[in-house]
Amino acid sequence: MGITQTIENQSNTPSSDEVSQECRELLTTLPKEKGWRTSNIYLYQNFWCQPKEIDAIISMQKHYIAEDTDIIVSTIPKSGTTWLKALCFAVANRRLYAHDSTTHPLLTSNPHALVPFLEYKLFANQEIPDMSRLPRPHLVGTHVPLGALPDSVRESQCKIVYMVRNPFDTFVSIWHFMSNLRPDSFGPLSVQEGFDMYCRGTIGFGPYWDHMLGYWHESLRNPNKVLFLRYEDVKEDAGFHLRKLADFLGFPVSAEEEEEGVVEGIAKMCSFEQMKELEVNKKGKGAIVDFENKNLFRKGVVGDWVNHFTPEMVERLSKIMEENLAGSGLSFKI
């Protein structure tokens, strides 16, 4: 399996007049709220999205036919997406590209260029991609909730790798990220304003509780279909979870690879510290539409939320987690 080609950069101006006529008509029927970095965000199929995202998702739902060998990397935004894409690419491609090779694609390409988003790259801007351009098995990414993926995803034998991060750190990460992307004309977004939107679920692909529970329940029903990973667990023991990932994808780690330290090598190559220092991730642009790659790497640590949350914020989010996750069996190390 080899995925070395990238998809051309595409504009992401969040204006509803740049979407299809079908999407424009749909937007007039949807509930809307103030957006983080766009004027409005809309409730589409029970999750919130920007106009251009909705337009791309409609196209993806119509035209993406998942193959049995496809691998879909799914996350809530700012829940370790870049890292997970790097890990999946490295594990699935390790027999083509050795982790210690100076020509490994991850050394010169951002993970998002190697594992393109369905809604931000492949089906963006009213494009219908020729999926045959991508080597099989296809390795693609998405932020779309499970229930909004095409029927072919659920009906095929394709694999879904899902990562979730504790909601406290997720908020801090996405607030910093969106603050960098927010247009100057909108003015700064205060922590309190952003936190209120986050808690109400009016944030891209939110409410996050619904998002994570959809994949969580499916991973319990069909563990061969969905591998559910917690960011904190992978940080704590990357080797264990890389072996688990390799088994799940059908590329188990061999005894020879164990002796050669392949798992540890991949963990090191894909570590936050290593990726952040790569030239392509410090100065590059366009791995995700027109975003600067450097904004994808901030701290990557567990527990940074303690430096940002007030006692009132802790109480409010803790109550929301308790109410929404109660009885699900899903919990987080806070």
Contacts in CASP RR format, 6 or more apart in sequence:
PFRMAT RR
TARGET T0000
AUTHOR 0000-0000-0000
METHOD contacts of the structure
MODEL  1
MGITQTIENQSNTPSSDEVSQECRELLTTLPKEKGWRTSNIYLYQNFWCQ
PKEIDAIISMQKHYIAEDTDIIVSTIPKSGTTWLKALCFAVANRRLYAHD
STTHPLLTSNPHALVPFLEYKLFANQEIPDMSRLPRPHLVGTHVPLGALP
DSVRESQCKIVYMVRNPFDTFVSIWHFMSNLRPDSFGPLSVQEGFDMYCR
GTIGFGPYWDHMLGYWHESLRNPNKVLFLRYEDVKEDAGFHLRKLADFLG
FPVSAEEEEEGVVEGIAKMCSFEQMKELEVNKKGKGAIVDFENKNLFRKG
VVGDWVNHFTPEMVERLSKIMEENLAGSGLSFKI
1 92 0 8 1.000
1 93 0 8 1.000
1 96 0 8 1.000
1 135 0 8 1.000
1 136 0 8 1.000
1 137 0 8 1.000
1 139 0 8 1.000
2 93 0 8 1.000
2 96 0 8 1.000
2 97 0 8 1.000
2 135 0 8 1.000
3 89 0 8 1.000
3 93 0 8 1.000
3 105 0 8 1.000
3 114 0 8 1.000
3 115 0 8 1.000
3 134 0 8 1.000
3 135 0 8 1.000
3 139 0 8 1.000
4 105 0 8 1.000
4 109 0 8 1.000
4 114 0 8 1.000
5 133 0 8 1.000
5 134 0 8 1.000
6 109 0 8 1.000
6 113 0 8 1.000
6 114 0 8 1.000
6 116 0 8 1.000
6 287 0 8 1.000
7 113 0 8 1.000
7 116 0 8 1.000
7 121 0 8 1.000
7 122 0 8 1.000
7 129 0 8 1.000
9 285 0 8 1.000
9 286 0 8 1.000
9 289 0 8 1.000
9 290 0 8 1.000
10 120 0 8 1.000
10 121 0 8 1.000
10 124 0 8 1.000
10 125 0 8 1.000
10 127 0 8 1.000
10 289 0 8 1.000
11 125 0 8 1.000
11 289 0 8 1.000
11 290 0 8 1.000
12 52 0 8 1.000
12 120 0 8 1.000
12 124 0 8 1.000
12 289 0 8 1.000
12 290 0 8 1.000
12 291 0 8 1.000
13 52 0 8 1.000
14 37 0 8 1.000
14 38 0 8 1.000
14 39 0 8 1.000
14 50 0 8 1.000
14 51 0 8 1.000
14 52 0 8 1.000
15 51 0 8 1.000
15 52 0 8 1.000
16 23 0 8 1.000
16 24 0 8 1.000
16 27 0 8 1.000
16 40 0 8 1.000
16 51 0 8 1.000
17 24 0 8 1.000
18 51 0 8 1.000
18 52 0 8 1.000
18 125 0 8 1.000
19 27 0 8 1.000
19 51 0 8 1.000
19 52 0 8 1.000
19 54 0 8 1.000
19 55 0 8 1.000
19 126 0 8 1.000
20 55 0 8 1.000
20 58 0 8 1.000
20 126 0 8 1.000
22 58 0 8 1.000
23 51 0 8 1.000
23 54 0 8 1.000
23 55 0 8 1.000
23 58 0 8 1.000
26 44 0 8 1.000
26 54 0 8 1.000
26 58 0 8 1.000
27 42 0 8 1.000
27 51 0 8 1.000
27 54 0 8 1.000
30 42 0 8 1.000
30 43 0 8 1.000
30 44 0 8 1.000
31 42 0 8 1.000
31 43 0 8 1.000
32 40 0 8 1.000
32 41 0 8 1.000
32 42 0 8 1.000
32 43 0 8 1.000
33 40 0 8 1.000
33 41 0 8 1.000
33 43 0 8 1.000
33 48 0 8 1.000
33 197 0 8 1.000
33 202 0 8 1.000
34 40 0 8 1.000
34 41 0 8 1.000
34 197 0 8 1.000
34 202 0 8 1.000
35 41 0 8 1.000
35 50 0 8 1.000
35 197 0 8 1.000
35 202 0 8 1.000
36 178 0 8 1.000
36 182 0 8 1.000
36 189 0 8 1.000
36 194 0 8 1.000
36 197 0 8 1.000
36 203 0 8 1.000
36 204 0 8 1.000
37 178 0 8 1.000
37 181 0 8 1.000
37 182 0 8 1.000
37 183 0 8 1.000
37 186 0 8 1.000
38 50 0 8 1.000
38 51 0 8 1.000
40 51 0 8 1.000
41 48 0 8 1.000
41 49 0 8 1.000
41 50 0 8 1.000
41 202 0 8 1.000
41 203 0 8 1.000
41 204 0 8 1.000
42 48 0 8 1.000
42 49 0 8 1.000
42 50 0 8 1.000
42 51 0 8 1.000
42 54 0 8 1.000
44 54 0 8 1.000
44 57 0 8 1.000
44 148 0 8 1.000
45 145 0 8 1.000
45 147 0 8 1.000
45 148 0 8 1.000
46 145 0 8 1.000
46 210 0 8 1.000
47 144 0 8 1.000
47 145 0 8 1.000
47 148 0 8 1.000
47 204 0 8 1.000
47 205 0 8 1.000
47 206 0 8 1.000
47 207 0 8 1.000
47 210 0 8 1.000
47 211 0 8 1.000
48 201 0 8 1.000
48 202 0 8 1.000
48 203 0 8 1.000
48 204 0 8 1.000
48 205 0 8 1.000
48 206 0 8 1.000
48 207 0 8 1.000
49 57 0 8 1.000
49 204 0 8 1.000
49 205 0 8 1.000
50 204 0 8 1.000
52 124 0 8 1.000
52 125 0 8 1.000
53 119 0 8 1.000
53 120 0 8 1.000
53 204 0 8 1.000
55 126 0 8 1.000
56 118 0 8 1.000
56 119 0 8 1.000
56 120 0 8 1.000
56 123 0 8 1.000
56 124 0 8 1.000
56 125 0 8 1.000
57 119 0 8 1.000
57 123 0 8 1.000
57 144 0 8 1.000
57 148 0 8 1.000
59 123 0 8 1.000
59 126 0 8 1.000
59 127 0 8 1.000
59 128 0 8 1.000
60 118 0 8 1.000
60 119 0 8 1.000
60 122 0 8 1.000
60 123 0 8 1.000
60 144 0 8 1.000
60 150 0 8 1.000
61 148 0 8 1.000
61 149 0 8 1.000
61 150 0 8 1.000
62 150 0 8 1.000
63 123 0 8 1.000
63 128 0 8 1.000
64 118 0 8 1.000
64 122 0 8 1.000
64 123 0 8 1.000
64 131 0 8 1.000
64 150 0 8 1.000
64 152 0 8 1.000
64 153 0 8 1.000
65 131 0 8 1.000
65 150 0 8 1.000
65 152 0 8 1.000
66 72 0 8 1.000
66 150 0 8 1.000
66 152 0 8 1.000
66 153 0 8 1.000
66 156 0 8 1.000
66 158 0 8 1.000
67 136 0 8 1.000
67 137 0 8 1.000
67 138 0 8 1.000
67 156 0 8 1.000
67 158 0 8 1.000
68 156 0 8 1.000
68 157 0 8 1.000
68 158 0 8 1.000
69 136 0 8 1.000
69 137 0 8 1.000
69 138 0 8 1.000
69 157 0 8 1.000
69 158 0 8 1.000
70 137 0 8 1.000
70 138 0 8 1.000
70 139 0 8 1.000
70 140 0 8 1.000
70 156 0 8 1.000
70 158 0 8 1.000
70 159 0 8 1.000
71 88 0 8 1.000
71 92 0 8 1.000
71 137 0 8 1.000
71 138 0 8 1.000
71 139 0 8 1.000
71 140 0 8 1.000
71 158 0 8 1.000
71 159 0 8 1.000
71 160 0 8 1.000
71 161 0 8 1.000
71 249 0 8 1.000
72 118 0 8 1.000
72 140 0 8 1.000
72 141 0 8 1.000
72 142 0 8 1.000
72 149 0 8 1.000
72 153 0 8 1.000
72 158 0 8 1.000
72 159 0 8 1.000
72 160 0 8 1.000
72 161 0 8 1.000
73 81 0 8 1.000
73 84 0 8 1.000
73 85 0 8 1.000
73 88 0 8 1.000
73 115 0 8 1.000
73 139 0 8 1.000
73 140 0 8 1.000
73 141 0 8 1.000
73 142 0 8 1.000
73 161 0 8 1.000
74 141 0 8 1.000
74 142 0 8 1.000
74 143 0 8 1.000
74 144 0 8 1.000
74 146 0 8 1.000
74 160 0 8 1.000
74 161 0 8 1.000
74 162 0 8 1.000
74 163 0 8 1.000
74 215 0 8 1.000
75 81 0 8 1.000
75 84 0 8 1.000
75 143 0 8 1.000
75 162 0 8 1.000
75 163 0 8 1.000
75 164 0 8 1.000
76 143 0 8 1.000
76 164 0 8 1.000
76 165 0 8 1.000
76 170 0 8 1.000
76 205 0 8 1.000
76 206 0 8 1.000
76 208 0 8 1.000
76 211 0 8 1.000
76 212 0 8 1.000
77 143 0 8 1.000
77 174 0 8 1.000
77 177 0 8 1.000
77 204 0 8 1.000
77 205 0 8 1.000
78 165 0 8 1.000
78 170 0 8 1.000
78 173 0 8 1.000
78 174 0 8 1.000
78 177 0 8 1.000
79 163 0 8 1.000
79 164 0 8 1.000
79 165 0 8 1.000
79 170 0 8 1.000
79 173 0 8 1.000
79 231 0 8 1.000
80 163 0 8 1.000
80 165 0 8 1.000
80 231 0 8 1.000
80 300 0 8 1.000
81 112 0 8 1.000
81 143 0 8 1.000
81 163 0 8 1.000
82 110 0 8 1.000
82 111 0 8 1.000
82 112 0 8 1.000
82 275 0 8 1.000
82 296 0 8 1.000
82 297 0 8 1.000
83 111 0 8 1.000
83 234 0 8 1.000
83 270 0 8 1.000
83 272 0 8 1.000
83 275 0 8 1.000
84 161 0 8 1.000
84 163 0 8 1.000
84 229 0 8 1.000
85 111 0 8 1.000
85 112 0 8 1.000
85 114 0 8 1.000
85 115 0 8 1.000
85 141 0 8 1.000
86 106 0 8 1.000
86 111 0 8 1.000
86 270 0 8 1.000
86 275 0 8 1.000
87 234 0 8 1.000
87 242 0 8 1.000
87 245 0 8 1.000
87 266 0 8 1.000
87 270 0 8 1.000
88 115 0 8 1.000
88 139 0 8 1.000
88 161 0 8 1.000
88 245 0 8 1.000
88 249 0 8 1.000
89 105 0 8 1.000
89 106 0 8 1.000
89 111 0 8 1.000
89 114 0 8 1.000
89 115 0 8 1.000
89 139 0 8 1.000
90 97 0 8 1.000
90 99 0 8 1.000
90 104 0 8 1.000
90 106 0 8 1.000
90 266 0 8 1.000
90 269 0 8 1.000
90 270 0 8 1.000
91 242 0 8 1.000
91 245 0 8 1.000
91 246 0 8 1.000
91 249 0 8 1.000
91 251 0 8 1.000
91 266 0 8 1.000
92 137 0 8 1.000
92 139 0 8 1.000
92 249 0 8 1.000
92 251 0 8 1.000
93 105 0 8 1.000
94 251 0 8 1.000
94 257 0 8 1.000
94 262 0 8 1.000
94 266 0 8 1.000
95 251 0 8 1.000
97 103 0 8 1.000
97 104 0 8 1.000
97 105 0 8 1.000
97 106 0 8 1.000
98 104 0 8 1.000
99 262 0 8 1.000
99 265 0 8 1.000
99 266 0 8 1.000
99 268 0 8 1.000
99 269 0 8 1.000
100 265 0 8 1.000
100 269 0 8 1.000
104 269 0 8 1.000
105 114 0 8 1.000
106 114 0 8 1.000
106 269 0 8 1.000
106 270 0 8 1.000
106 275 0 8 1.000
107 278 0 8 1.000
107 280 0 8 1.000
108 278 0 8 1.000
108 280 0 8 1.000
109 280 0 8 1.000
109 287 0 8 1.000
110 280 0 8 1.000
110 281 0 8 1.000
110 284 0 8 1.000
110 286 0 8 1.000
110 287 0 8 1.000
110 293 0 8 1.000
110 296 0 8 1.000
111 275 0 8 1.000
111 287 0 8 1.000
112 121 0 8 1.000
112 287 0 8 1.000
112 288 0 8 1.000
112 296 0 8 1.000
113 286 0 8 1.000
113 287 0 8 1.000
114 139 0 8 1.000
115 139 0 8 1.000
115 140 0 8 1.000
115 141 0 8 1.000
116 122 0 8 1.000
116 134 0 8 1.000
116 140 0 8 1.000
116 141 0 8 1.000
117 140 0 8 1.000
117 141 0 8 1.000
117 142 0 8 1.000
117 143 0 8 1.000
117 288 0 8 1.000
118 140 0 8 1.000
118 141 0 8 1.000
118 142 0 8 1.000
118 144 0 8 1.000
119 142 0 8 1.000
119 143 0 8 1.000
119 144 0 8 1.000
120 288 0 8 1.000
120 289 0 8 1.000
121 288 0 8 1.000
121 289 0 8 1.000
122 129 0 8 1.000
122 131 0 8 1.000
122 140 0 8 1.000
123 129 0 8 1.000
124 289 0 8 1.000
131 138 0 8 1.000
134 140 0 8 1.000
142 149 0 8 1.000
143 204 0 8 1.000
143 205 0 8 1.000
144 205 0 8 1.000
145 205 0 8 1.000
145 206 0 8 1.000
145 210 0 8 1.000
145 211 0 8 1.000
145 214 0 8 1.000
146 154 0 8 1.000
146 160 0 8 1.000
146 214 0 8 1.000
146 215 0 8 1.000
146 218 0 8 1.000
146 226 0 8 1.000
147 154 0 8 1.000
147 214 0 8 1.000
153 160 0 8 1.000
157 225 0 8 1.000
159 225 0 8 1.000
159 227 0 8 1.000
159 248 0 8 1.000
159 249 0 8 1.000
160 215 0 8 1.000
160 218 0 8 1.000
160 225 0 8 1.000
160 226 0 8 1.000
160 227 0 8 1.000
161 226 0 8 1.000
161 227 0 8 1.000
161 229 0 8 1.000
161 245 0 8 1.000
161 248 0 8 1.000
161 249 0 8 1.000
162 215 0 8 1.000
162 219 0 8 1.000
162 226 0 8 1.000
162 227 0 8 1.000
162 228 0 8 1.000
162 229 0 8 1.000
163 229 0 8 1.000
163 230 0 8 1.000
163 231 0 8 1.000
163 234 0 8 1.000
164 212 0 8 1.000
164 215 0 8 1.000
164 216 0 8 1.000
164 228 0 8 1.000
164 229 0 8 1.000
164 230 0 8 1.000
164 231 0 8 1.000
165 173 0 8 1.000
165 230 0 8 1.000
165 231 0 8 1.000
165 232 0 8 1.000
166 230 0 8 1.000
166 231 0 8 1.000
166 232 0 8 1.000
166 302 0 8 1.000
166 303 0 8 1.000
166 305 0 8 1.000
166 332 0 8 1.000
166 333 0 8 1.000
166 334 0 8 1.000
167 208 0 8 1.000
167 209 0 8 1.000
167 317 0 8 1.000
167 320 0 8 1.000
167 321 0 8 1.000
167 332 0 8 1.000
168 303 0 8 1.000
168 305 0 8 1.000
168 309 0 8 1.000
168 314 0 8 1.000
168 317 0 8 1.000
168 334 0 8 1.000
169 231 0 8 1.000
169 302 0 8 1.000
169 303 0 8 1.000
169 304 0 8 1.000
169 305 0 8 1.000
170 208 0 8 1.000
171 195 0 8 1.000
171 198 0 8 1.000
171 305 0 8 1.000
171 317 0 8 1.000
172 304 0 8 1.000
172 305 0 8 1.000
172 307 0 8 1.000
172 308 0 8 1.000
173 298 0 8 1.000
173 300 0 8 1.000
173 304 0 8 1.000
174 198 0 8 1.000
174 203 0 8 1.000
175 189 0 8 1.000
175 191 0 8 1.000
175 194 0 8 1.000
175 195 0 8 1.000
175 198 0 8 1.000
175 308 0 8 1.000
176 298 0 8 1.000
177 295 0 8 1.000
177 298 0 8 1.000
178 189 0 8 1.000
179 188 0 8 1.000
179 189 0 8 1.000
180 292 0 8 1.000
180 295 0 8 1.000
181 291 0 8 1.000
181 295 0 8 1.000
182 188 0 8 1.000
182 189 0 8 1.000
191 308 0 8 1.000
195 313 0 8 1.000
195 316 0 8 1.000
195 317 0 8 1.000
197 203 0 8 1.000
198 208 0 8 1.000
199 316 0 8 1.000
199 317 0 8 1.000
199 320 0 8 1.000
200 207 0 8 1.000
201 207 0 8 1.000
201 208 0 8 1.000
205 211 0 8 1.000
207 324 0 8 1.000
209 320 0 8 1.000
209 321 0 8 1.000
209 324 0 8 1.000
209 325 0 8 1.000
210 324 0 8 1.000
212 330 0 8 1.000
213 324 0 8 1.000
213 325 0 8 1.000
213 328 0 8 1.000
213 330 0 8 1.000
215 226 0 8 1.000
215 228 0 8 1.000
216 228 0 8 1.000
216 328 0 8 1.000
216 329 0 8 1.000
216 330 0 8 1.000
217 328 0 8 1.000
218 225 0 8 1.000
218 226 0 8 1.000
219 225 0 8 1.000
219 226 0 8 1.000
219 227 0 8 1.000
219 228 0 8 1.000
224 248 0 8 1.000
227 244 0 8 1.000
227 245 0 8 1.000
227 248 0 8 1.000
229 241 0 8 1.000
229 245 0 8 1.000
230 332 0 8 1.000
230 333 0 8 1.000
231 302 0 8 1.000
232 302 0 8 1.000
232 332 0 8 1.000
232 333 0 8 1.000
233 241 0 8 1.000
234 241 0 8 1.000
235 302 0 8 1.000
238 267 0 8 1.000
238 271 0 8 1.000
239 263 0 8 1.000
239 264 0 8 1.000
239 267 0 8 1.000
242 253 0 8 1.000
242 263 0 8 1.000
242 266 0 8 1.000
242 267 0 8 1.000
243 252 0 8 1.000
243 253 0 8 1.000
243 263 0 8 1.000
246 252 0 8 1.000
246 253 0 8 1.000
246 263 0 8 1.000
247 253 0 8 1.000
253 262 0 8 1.000
253 263 0 8 1.000
257 263 0 8 1.000
268 274 0 8 1.000
272 297 0 8 1.000
272 300 0 8 1.000
275 281 0 8 1.000
275 297 0 8 1.000
276 282 0 8 1.000
276 297 0 8 1.000
280 293 0 8 1.000
281 293 0 8 1.000
281 294 0 8 1.000
281 296 0 8 1.000
281 297 0 8 1.000
282 293 0 8 1.000
282 294 0 8 1.000
283 293 0 8 1.000
283 294 0 8 1.000
284 292 0 8 1.000
284 293 0 8 1.000
284 294 0 8 1.000
285 291 0 8 1.000
285 292 0 8 1.000
285 293 0 8 1.000
286 292 0 8 1.000
286 293 0 8 1.000
287 293 0 8 1.000
287 296 0 8 1.000
288 296 0 8 1.000
302 333 0 8 1.000
309 317 0 8 1.000
321 332 0 8 1.000
325 331 0 8 1.000
END
